[in-house]
Amino acid sequence: MHRIMETQFYEIMKHAPDKSSPYPQQNPGYPPVQEGYPYPQQNPYPPPYSTDPPGPGFIHPPPGVPPYGQPPPPPVGPEFGGAPPSAGMYGSGYAEDPLQDEVKGFEFNDKTIRNGFIRKVYSILMCQLLITLGMITLFLYHKPTQQWVRQHTELFWIAFAVTIVLIICMACCTNVRRKAPMNFIFLFLFTVAEAFLLATAASTYKSEEVMLAVGITAAVCLGLTIFAFQTKIDFTGLSSVLFVAILILLIFGIIAMIWPGRTMTLVYASLGALIFSLYLIYDTQMMIGGKHKYSISPEEYIFAALSLYLDVINIFIYILTIIGASRD
């Protein structure tokens, strides 16, 4: 009897799982698993991680699957109330919010677009000023051209009418100043007509007076541009004040035409140079944008270049008027 019980106990223990290993022994009737043999695709632990012993043919789970009878590992990450995996031992070095990354990326892109817009505007402005300066030089130092223009005064009024029509089209029609190459064609025609007007007016002065006015204008515009870039004073909110100032200048100009005089001309030209210097700062800060209250859209590079060009031209005209009135 004792021998029979010992034999039955041996047979029971033979098929019992090994308690010393975290994994139960394989079924003796199942062929041994060779090294590198692929694991089955199904999860050996049915959800939610049942503690029932696996049936015949059980294969040890691959790495990352919790052992038999143990709960799954706790979730890790800031969305579960813990530190991210890269937080380190003491929870330092939290990962940044993805929304903040998107905001930073948007700010970087906006700054890049604004810088490209500024470079495009000043490139167009330099081309306009070179055309204007070249035509002024031609009319000053080429006597046959100067005499021919003085004999055909109708060209002055034709150019004047062309500038009025073109500036109204570019200022009022959005498609004209935004759609390429139409915007560049209109701007080029306006620049040529305006340069012709300015060269015709400058040809009535002495060449040294005109060159002195060009040098003073260049120095003033450079200083005002640097001031507009560096100052913390926001001039973009002064649009209504500048509009009232330009109306006063217009009325003062009509009065100066009715009662002409040297003193009246000097006061009028000085007031005009001051107002358009403020306009140059205003238009420059509108182009810069960023920390200022108002800014112009990057799509309006033609309008921005046109505004700066008119500011520079008006400053030159009033400075030339001051020089001519002071020497006459």
Secondary structure, 3 states (H helix, E strand, C coil): CHHHHHHHHHHHHHHCCCCCCCCCCCCCCCCCCCCCCCCCCCCCCCCCCCCCCCCCCCCCCCCCCCCCCCCCCCCCCHHHCCCCHHHCCCCCCCCCCHHHHHHHHHHHHHHHHHHHHHHHHHHHHHHHHHHHHHHHHHHHHCHHHHHHHHHCCHHHHHHHHHHHHHHHHHHHCHHHHHCCCHHHHHHHHHHHHHHHHHHHHHCCCCHHHHHHHHHHHHHHHHHHHHHHHHCCCCCCCCHHHHHHHHHHHHHHHHHHHHCCCHHHHHHHHHHHHHHHHHHHHHHHHHHHCCCCCCCCCCCCHHHHHHHHHHHHHHHHHHHHHHHHHHHC
